[in-house]
Amino acid sequence: MAGNLEDKIKDMTNTELLDYLHSVPGHHSDYSSLYTYLVKHAPMNDYYKLLFKDFDLKHKSFLDLGPGVGWSLDVARELGARTTFVDRDIFITKYCENKGHKGIHLDFFQLPIKNIGRYDLILSRGSFNVDMMNRTNFPIHQLIGWMILTARNIIVIPTWDKGELVEGEDYTCVGEHFENYLNSEVHWAFVNSGFSLRIIEGINDHLRFPITYEYTT
Ligand SMILES: C[S@@+](CC[C@H](N)C(=O)[O-])C[C@H]1O[C@@H](n2cnc3c(N)ncnc32)[C@H](O)[C@@H]1O
């Protein structure tokens, strides 16, 4: 499917891409999160300005692992960075490339990941699901090792599985879920690999994005 679709969307503008996704039953949502992001999520430019406030991105290289609609990329570029992203979703890839960001089409859960060069800062927000990685015994050390080879600074803000509704949200990394998170292999892999932990006001919320992991070489 991806091959034919890739061909179909290759010359589309972002408006045409959204119109196309809108016209398809299901909006390709089983494969791509682009439609949901465009239709349901508010822009996050202020969020990324806050996240990057301690980084000087001028003339630096920035890589987002799984950028969604690319707000982090837009903000990093405004701050002077050269912007690249990795994604396996052809709609996300096309959308962010149309905005002028450099795309690398690969699946970062297919290990080993090839060498894609070295960057000043890597960000992963919402693209690693700690619960899912724990459940599937994902070889997180390999992914962490690849990130450390790939960037001087790393920020990872993982998410957690959807569960019962808490405070009207369907992500519930509270109570026993948060305890499980803190005891999990994936959490300890970050800690033991030298990542520091922060809970940043305005960046982490206790339900869905409980912890920011940061690494500097
Ligand atoms: C939940 S969205 C998060 C988007 C954005 N980072 C944010 O926080 O708003 C997950 C992103 O990671 C990408 N992604 C998820 N798993 C991936 C994988 N195994 N390889 C490459 N990209 C992946 C998705 O296509 C999407 O762009």
The ligand as an ORCA input file, in Angstrom:
! r2SCAN-3c Opt
* xyz 0 1
  C       2.311     10.327     18.749
  S       3.160     11.060     17.404
  C       4.088     12.332     18.247
  C       4.293     13.542     17.373
  C       5.070     14.703     17.994
  N       6.430     14.299     18.318
  C       4.358     15.242     19.215
  O       4.795     15.018     20.329
  O       3.333     15.927     19.037
  C       4.402      9.841     17.041
  C       5.300     10.211     15.872
  O       6.346      9.242     15.764
  C       6.271      8.596     14.496
  N       6.642      7.197     14.735
  C       6.062      6.355     15.631
  N       6.705      5.181     15.635
  C       7.706      5.274     14.717
  C       8.715      4.362     14.264
  N       8.797      3.132     14.754
  N       9.588      4.789     13.341
  C       9.500      6.057     12.820
  N       8.560      6.951     13.207
  C       7.674      6.561     14.140
  C       4.834      8.811     14.035
  O       4.677      8.690     12.648
  C       4.592     10.232     14.544
  O       5.191     11.202     13.718
*
